[in-house]
């Protein structure tokens, strides 16, 4: 792809993300009907690991950190990890250090660790909400 076209595509994507961020920051998922409800929670009454993520993102965009943590603490603490993964993906071909880090954070142990954390979060949040 020619450089000028890449710049235009990147600019359009960046503009779309900015507009969507502003809209998402203004519309509260609790009060707006276009935000989907969790089908797992509707069917079972239990929260899935992602329940509260829409509200948490909305609160973060409005700098309400405590509310975001109450909505979904796993999402809030996952953001730095996700940013690290994105950075490593972009930098993996730059030098050996980033290639090594990429293998560690994208490796089998990392995948199983993330899976275990998500499953533990799923269990703990439902036990906590049912007994307290």
KARA-V101164 format. One record per residue. N is the residue number from 1. OMEGA is omega in degrees with one decimal (999 if undefined). D_FIRST is the distance of its C-alpha to the first C-alpha in Angstrom with 1 decimal. Layout:
BEGIN
n=N omega=OMEGA d_first=D_FIRST
n=N omega=OMEGA d_first=D_FIRST
END
This chain:
BEGIN
n=1 omega=178.7 d_first=0.0
n=2 omega=-176.1 d_first=3.8
n=3 omega=-179.3 d_first=6.5
n=4 omega=-179.8 d_first=8.5
n=5 omega=177.4 d_first=6.6
n=6 omega=-179.9 d_first=6.5
n=7 omega=179.6 d_first=10.1
n=8 omega=179.7 d_first=11.1
n=9 omega=178.5 d_first=10.3
n=10 omega=178.8 d_first=12.0
n=11 omega=178.7 d_first=14.8
n=12 omega=178.1 d_first=15.4
n=13 omega=179.0 d_first=15.8
n=14 omega=178.9 d_first=18.0
n=15 omega=178.8 d_first=20.0
n=16 omega=178.7 d_first=20.6
n=17 omega=178.5 d_first=21.7
n=18 omega=179.6 d_first=24.0
n=19 omega=179.6 d_first=25.5
n=20 omega=177.7 d_first=26.1
n=21 omega=178.5 d_first=27.7
n=22 omega=179.5 d_first=30.0
n=23 omega=-178.6 d_first=31.0
n=24 omega=177.4 d_first=31.6
n=25 omega=-178.5 d_first=33.6
n=26 omega=-176.7 d_first=35.8
n=27 omega=179.5 d_first=36.4
n=28 omega=-178.7 d_first=38.7
n=29 omega=179.5 d_first=38.1
n=30 omega=-173.6 d_first=41.8
n=31 omega=-174.2 d_first=42.6
n=32 omega=-170.7 d_first=39.7
n=33 omega=-178.1 d_first=39.9
n=34 omega=178.3 d_first=36.2
n=35 omega=-176.1 d_first=35.7
n=36 omega=174.4 d_first=36.6
n=37 omega=-179.0 d_first=39.6
n=38 omega=-179.9 d_first=39.6
n=39 omega=178.7 d_first=40.7
n=40 omega=-179.6 d_first=42.1
n=41 omega=178.1 d_first=44.3
n=42 omega=-178.0 d_first=45.4
n=43 omega=-171.6 d_first=46.5
n=44 omega=-174.5 d_first=48.1
n=45 omega=177.4 d_first=48.8
n=46 omega=178.5 d_first=47.1
n=47 omega=174.4 d_first=44.0
n=48 omega=180.0 d_first=40.9
n=49 omega=-177.8 d_first=39.0
n=50 omega=-179.1 d_first=36.6
n=51 omega=-179.2 d_first=39.3
n=52 omega=-177.7 d_first=39.3
n=53 omega=179.3 d_first=35.6
n=54 omega=178.7 d_first=34.9
n=55 omega=-179.6 d_first=37.9
n=56 omega=178.5 d_first=37.0
n=57 omega=177.8 d_first=33.6
n=58 omega=179.7 d_first=35.3
n=59 omega=178.1 d_first=37.9
n=60 omega=179.4 d_first=35.5
n=61 omega=177.3 d_first=33.6
n=62 omega=177.0 d_first=37.1
n=63 omega=175.1 d_first=38.1
n=64 omega=-171.6 d_first=40.8
n=65 omega=-179.6 d_first=40.4
n=66 omega=177.9 d_first=43.8
n=67 omega=178.4 d_first=43.1
n=68 omega=178.9 d_first=39.7
n=69 omega=177.9 d_first=41.4
n=70 omega=-178.5 d_first=44.1
n=71 omega=178.1 d_first=41.6
n=72 omega=-176.8 d_first=39.7
n=73 omega=179.9 d_first=40.2
n=74 omega=178.7 d_first=38.0
n=75 omega=-177.0 d_first=34.9
n=76 omega=-179.1 d_first=35.7
n=77 omega=176.5 d_first=36.2
n=78 omega=-175.8 d_first=33.1
n=79 omega=177.5 d_first=30.7
n=80 omega=178.4 d_first=30.9
n=81 omega=179.0 d_first=30.4
n=82 omega=177.1 d_first=27.3
n=83 omega=176.1 d_first=25.9
n=84 omega=178.7 d_first=26.8
n=85 omega=178.7 d_first=24.9
n=86 omega=179.8 d_first=21.7
n=87 omega=179.6 d_first=22.2
n=88 omega=177.8 d_first=23.0
n=89 omega=179.9 d_first=19.9
n=90 omega=-174.2 d_first=17.7
n=91 omega=-170.6 d_first=20.0
n=92 omega=-179.2 d_first=21.1
n=93 omega=-175.6 d_first=19.5
n=94 omega=178.0 d_first=20.9
n=95 omega=-175.6 d_first=24.5
n=96 omega=-179.4 d_first=27.2
n=97 omega=-179.9 d_first=28.7
n=98 omega=176.6 d_first=25.7
n=99 omega=178.2 d_first=25.4
n=100 omega=177.4 d_first=29.1
n=101 omega=178.5 d_first=28.9
n=102 omega=179.2 d_first=26.1
n=103 omega=-179.0 d_first=28.4
n=104 omega=-173.8 d_first=31.3
n=105 omega=175.6 d_first=29.8
n=106 omega=-175.8 d_first=27.9
n=107 omega=-178.1 d_first=30.8
n=108 omega=179.8 d_first=33.5
n=109 omega=179.3 d_first=36.0
n=110 omega=-179.9 d_first=33.7
n=111 omega=179.9 d_first=33.0
n=112 omega=177.1 d_first=36.7
n=113 omega=177.7 d_first=37.6
n=114 omega=178.3 d_first=35.3
n=115 omega=-179.6 d_first=36.8
n=116 omega=179.5 d_first=40.3
n=117 omega=-179.9 d_first=39.8
n=118 omega=179.4 d_first=38.5
n=119 omega=178.0 d_first=41.5
n=120 omega=177.4 d_first=43.9
n=121 omega=-179.8 d_first=42.7
n=122 omega=-178.9 d_first=43.1
n=123 omega=-175.7 d_first=46.7
n=124 omega=-177.7 d_first=47.8
n=125 omega=178.8 d_first=46.6
n=126 omega=175.9 d_first=48.5
n=127 omega=179.7 d_first=51.6
n=128 omega=-177.2 d_first=51.5
n=129 omega=-179.1 d_first=51.3
n=130 omega=-176.2 d_first=54.0
n=131 omega=178.1 d_first=56.5
n=132 omega=999 d_first=56.2
END
